[in-house]
Each structure stands twice: as structure tokens, then as C-alpha cells.
Amino acid sequence: MPIIATHFVPVARAADVPRGSMLEVTVGPRNILLCHTRDGWFATDNVCTHAYAKLSEGRLRKTRLICPLHGGAFDCRTGEAIGSPAVAPLTAYAVRVTGENVEIAVGEQSADS
């Protein structure tokens, strides 16, 4: 079984993502959506689980991500699907702010396994 190591990767400067906005970032092969809400910083996969659409092209309303294609909704804090037609959750990633940088936790397989 491969060993999964989790580490934080800087993806943006905090000043570049105002509260109430979101930013599409790429970490390795992952397309991730970084959200800055009044509740804090959150990150999920950027592609809707219902039909292929980038959530970064939709809307962020408080902590609700709204898909631009069919209006499915997700909670950006957890990735949970909270509005149909979306039913499958998004992957959510841990986020931290270190100094001026916003970092997202990602896992990767160890080269030893």
C-alpha cells in the first residue's frame, strides 16, 4: 500500500484574494478552487461533480458555491453537495495562512512505496 504524505503548498498571496472571492489554482494535476469567505479560507476541487463545469466560473454566496452550468450547489467549507442536481461531494482540502501566503494541504504518494 502506498504511503500518502500530506504537505502544504503555497498557492496565492492572501492580499490577492479579497474576502468574498475565489481563485482557481493548480497544484500538480489538481484543479482547486480557493475560497475566501467571512468564515475563513477553504479549498475544494474546482470541477462540479454533476457535470463538467469549473466552479470558479460560477458564484460564491457566503459559503455556498453555485455551479454555472446547472446551478448545483456545494458548501465550500466541506465540499458537501447541498443543492441539486449535484449529489456527490467535492474533495475538500485543508488551508492555512502563513505570513502573506495562503497554502493548501495536498497528499502525494511516496516514491518509496
Backbone as a ProteinNet text record, in pm:
[ID]
protein_1_A
[PRIMARY]
MPIIATHFVPVARAADVPRGSMLEVTVGPRNILLCHTRDGWFATDNVCTHAYAKLSEGRLRKTRLICPLHGGAFDCRTGEAIGSPAVAPLTAYAVRVTGENVEIAVGEQSADS
[TERTIARY]
85.2	0	89.3	61.1	144.3	127	231.6	226.8	183.8	83.5	36.7	91.1	169.7	225.1	147	113.9	42.2	136.4	138.9	218.3	144	178.7	114.6	195.9	123.4	183.7	131	219.4	170.4	104.3	-14.3	-89	-124.9	-120.8	-159.9	-111.3	-111.5	-88.7	-225.5	-236.7	-365.3	-423	-339.8	-386.5	-447.5	-415.6	-465.5	-603.9	-657.5	-788.7	-876	-947.7	-1030.3	-1140.4	-1182.6	-1293.7	-1415.7	-1482	-1598.9	-1565	-1437.9	-1398.6	-1335.4	-1307.4	-1246.8	-1141.9	-1052	-941.2	-914.1	-905.2	-868.8	-717.2	-671.2	-527.9	-501.9	-379.8	-340.6	-229.4	-248.1	-146.7	-120.2	-6.2	21.1	-88	-150.1	-255.5	-394.1	-402.5	-532.4	-571.1	-694.8	-752.4	-836.6	-794.7	-853.2	-910.2	-1020	-1082.6	-1057.1	-990	-961.3	-1068.6	-1134.9	-1243.9	-1208.2	-1227.2	-1204.9	-1340.7	-1393.4	-1524.8	-1512	-1623	-1619	-1591.9	-1614.1	-1584.6	-1439.4	-1363.9	-1223.8	-1189.4	-1081	-1027.7	-1064.2	-1106.4	-1144.9	-1101.3	-1085.2	-1046.5	-1115	-1162.3	-1226.4	-1179.3	-1214.1	-1194.3	-1272.8	-1223.5	-1285.1	-1386.8	-1400.2	-1490.1	-1613.5	-1730.8	-1857.1	-1866.5	-1920.1	-1934	-2055.2	-2144.2	-2263.8	-2234.2	-2177.3	-2141.9	-2020	-1934	-1808.6	-1833.8	-1801.7	-1805.6	-1711.4	-1638.2	-1548.7	-1630.9	-1622.2	-1695	-1641.4	-1516.4	-1459	-1531.5	-1606.9	-1684.4	-1827.4	-1856.9	-1987.8	-1984	-2059.6	-2069.3	-2038.1	-1988.9	-1968.8	-2062.6	-2157.9	-2253.9	-2235.6	-2170	-2130.4	-2042.2	-2090.7	-2009	-2065	-2154	-2219	-2156.2	-2103.4	-2053.3	-2166.9	-2191.3	-2300.3	-2241.2	-2270.3	-2217.7	-2279.5	-2197.2	-2250.5	-2332.8	-2320.5	-2386.6	-2532.9	-2558.7	-2695.4	-2740.8	-2658.8	-2699.2	-2683.6	-2614.8	-2587.1	-2507.3	-2521.1	-2453.6	-2374.8	-2266.5	-2177	-2139.8	-2113.7	-2061.9	-1910.2	-1854.8	-1710.4	-1628.1	-1689.8	-1616.1	-1590	-1680.9	-1672.5	-1672.8	-1715.6	-1731.8	-1866.1	-1948.2	-2078	-2169.1	-2236.3	-2336.6	-2461	-2506.7	-2620.5	-2733.3	-2719.5	-2825.7	-2823	-2937.8	-2943.3	-2924	-2877.8	-2868	-2741.8	-2654.1	-2532.6	-2568.5	-2514.6	-2536.2	-2405.2	-2302.5	-2171.9	-2090.7	-2019.6	-1940.8	-1813.9	-1759.1	-1628.4	-1523.2	-1401.4	-1291.4	-1257.9	-1243.4	-1206	-1061.9	-991.2	-851	-832.4	-740.7	-707.9	-634	-661.4	-599.1	-541.5	-426.5	-370.9	-306.8	-299.5	-231.9	-105.7	6.1	135.8	200	206.4	257.6	164	217.3	136.5	83	124.9	89.4	-29.4	-112.6	-219.8	-168	-179.9	-128.8	-240.3	-234.1	-331.3	-259	-319.4	-261.9	-299	-199.3	-221.9	-147.1	-200.4	-133.7	-69.3	39.7	103	165.7	178.5	235.6	385.7	435.5	578.4	649.2	767.3	845.7	896.1	896.6	947.1	848.7	720.4	620.8	583.1
-118.3	0	124	222.6	342.3	428.9	498.1	591.3	726.4	787.1	918.4	1022.3	1113.7	1220.9	1348.2	1421.2	1546.3	1661.2	1757.1	1877.2	1997.5	2114.8	2237.8	2301.8	2350.8	2413.4	2556.7	2656.9	2793.2	2808.6	2871.6	2885.4	3029.9	3119.7	3258.3	3347.1	3475	3573	3610.3	3617.5	3647.7	3779.6	3877.6	4008.6	4004.2	3901.3	3891.2	3825.9	3777.2	3711.4	3778.6	3884.8	3956	3867.9	3900.2	3827.3	3833.1	3717.6	3709.3	3669.1	3635.1	3597.3	3459	3411	3279.6	3288.3	3189.4	3187	3043.9	3020.5	2890	2875.6	2763.6	2736.1	2592.6	2567.2	2433.1	2385.7	2267.3	2205	2067.3	2051.3	1926.5	1903.8	1785.3	1758	1808.3	1865.8	1904.5	2047.3	2064.7	2196.1	2226.2	2325.2	2351.8	2493.1	2508.6	2639	2686.6	2799.3	2861.3	2965.9	2955.9	3047.5	3123.7	3254.6	3338.6	3393.6	3341.2	3381.8	3453.3	3504.6	3567.4	3464.1	3335.3	3226.7	3180.3	3229.4	3190.6	3146.7	3068.7	3020.3	2873.4	2836.9	2699.4	2665.4	2535	2490.8	2358.6	2348.1	2225.3	2201.7	2084.3	2063.3	2170.5	2208.1	2315.7	2266.4	2135.5	2082.2	2022	2063.4	2014.7	1862.7	1796.1	1650.2	1604.9	1695.2	1659.2	1651.6	1757.8	1764.7	1854.8	1827.9	1902.8	2051.8	2127.6	2273.7	2323.4	2428	2486.5	2573.2	2541	2618.3	2760.6	2782.4	2916.7	3010.2	2953.2	3034.5	3057.4	3001.2	3019.3	3132.3	3115.3	3220	3165	3252.2	3221.8	3312.2	3251.8	3326.4	3280.1	3363.9	3329	3205	3087.1	2965	2867	2913.8	2829.7	2855.7	2747.4	2753.2	2713.8	2792.9	2764.1	2738.8	2621.9	2579.9	2663.6	2707.6	2790.4	2712.5	2580.5	2502.2	2471.1	2405.1	2365.8	2418.8	2499.4	2559.5	2470.9	2356.3	2272.4	2352.8	2318.4	2396.1	2306.6	2362.4	2292.5	2385.5	2327.8	2402.3	2407.1	2525.7	2536.2	2496	2491.3	2453.5	2304.3	2224.8	2078.7	2005	2072.4	2007.8	1938.5	1937.8	1869.2	1927.9	1839.9	1883.2	1924.9	2048.9	2099.8	2149.9	2133	2175.1	2095.4	2039.5	1956.5	2044.2	1983.7	1840.6	1775.1	1849.6	1789.8	1704.3	1582.6	1495.7	1443.5	1428.7	1379.5	1497.8	1478.1	1587.5	1614.6	1733.2	1769.7	1728.9	1705.3	1686.4	1822.4	1826.7	1950	1936.7	2047.6	2049.6	2144.7	2110.7	2199.8	2321.8	2437.3	2562.7	2630.6	2693.9	2775.5	2899.7	3005	3127.6	3138.6	3147.9	3159.9	3288.7	3387.6	3517.7	3574.6	3604.9	3659.2	3551.5	3426.4	3319	3236	3198.2	3102.9	2969.4	2865.2	2733	2630.1	2531.6	2423.3	2292.3	2206.3	2074	1977	1911.5	1808.8	1682.5	1569.1	1441.9	1393.3	1322.7	1262.7	1130.9	1042.3	913	925.2	850.8	846.7	770.2	813.8	744.3	610.3	589.8	464.9	349.1	378.2	271.3	220.2
0	0	0	-86.9	-92.5	31.6	67	178.7	123.3	185.3	142.5	240.2	187.6	269.9	240.3	344	325.9	358	269.3	293.9	238	288.5	244.8	132.7	31.9	-84.7	-95.3	-106.9	-125.3	-262	-263.5	-389.1	-423.5	-325.8	-351.5	-237.7	-265.3	-158.3	-102.5	27.5	91.3	40.8	18.3	-26.7	-166.7	-243.7	-381.4	-392	-278.3	-280.6	-173.9	-211.1	-113.5	-56	65.3	127	35.2	19.8	-66.6	-208.9	-233	-368.1	-369.4	-489.9	-507.7	-617	-616.7	-711	-753.1	-883.3	-936.9	-928.2	-870.9	-861.2	-907.1	-946.3	-986.7	-894.8	-838.1	-753.3	-813.5	-879.8	-950.5	-1052.9	-1053.5	-1150.4	-1106.5	-986.3	-930.7	-967.2	-1008.6	-1031.4	-907.9	-829.3	-698.1	-695	-621.8	-603.4	-460.6	-448.4	-319.4	-293	-176.8	-141.1	-14.4	-18.2	100	142.1	251.5	299.7	433.4	482.8	615.6	724	692.8	786.4	778.6	681.2	667.8	526.8	517.2	390.5	372.8	250.9	221.5	79.8	53.9	-79.9	-111.9	-235.6	-284	-427.8	-479.5	-621.9	-696.3	-813.4	-890.2	-992.7	-1009.3	-1111.7	-1045.7	-1092.1	-1039.4	-1053.8	-953.6	-958	-1038.2	-1073.5	-1150.4	-1299.6	-1352.1	-1494.4	-1502.7	-1598.4	-1603.5	-1622	-1519.4	-1524.2	-1415.4	-1445.2	-1345.6	-1250.4	-1123.2	-1022.2	-1011.4	-1050.6	-1048.9	-1146.1	-1240.4	-1333.7	-1282.2	-1164.6	-1101.4	-1000.6	-892.9	-791.6	-652.7	-567.4	-426.3	-348.5	-277.9	-195.4	-51.5	28.1	164.7	158.3	197.6	189.3	86.6	1.6	-98.6	-235.5	-295.5	-432.8	-525.7	-627	-720.4	-858.6	-911.7	-1040.9	-1153	-1250.2	-1358.9	-1461.5	-1463.2	-1567	-1535.6	-1422.8	-1387.6	-1252.1	-1185.6	-1058.8	-936.6	-950.4	-833.6	-731.8	-605.4	-501.5	-407	-355.6	-263.6	-149.3	-33.5	80.3	63.9	48.9	24.7	146.7	264.8	385.9	392.2	335.6	348.6	215.3	108.2	-21.1	-36.8	67.9	64.9	-42.8	-117.7	-214.6	-137.2	-157.9	-81.4	-170.6	-301.4	-391.7	-520.5	-556.9	-676.5	-800.8	-906.9	-931.5	-875.5	-810.2	-752.7	-631.7	-625.6	-510.5	-453.2	-535.5	-488.9	-436.6	-326.1	-269.1	-349.2	-327.2	-379.6	-278.1	-321.8	-228.1	-168.3	-36.7	32.7	81.8	85.2	125.1	242.6	332	443.6	389	449.7	408.3	531.8	513.9	621.5	560.8	641.7	600.8	685	614.9	680.7	631.3	718.9	674.9	570.5	452	342.9	250.5	269.5	177.3	224.2	127.3	151.3	100.9	183.9	149.9	156.3	65.9	61.7	87.7	171.5	201.1	90.9	38.1	-64.6	-24.3	-65.3	-39.8	-167.1	-152.1	-268.9	-227.8	-323.4	-294	-274.9	-179.2	-153.4	-264.6	-299.4	-403.9	-353.3	-220.8	-161.6	-174.3	-202.9	-198.5	-333.5
[MASK]
+++++++++++++++++++++++++++++++++++++++++++++++++++++++++++++++++++++++++++++++++++++++++++++++++++++++++++++++++

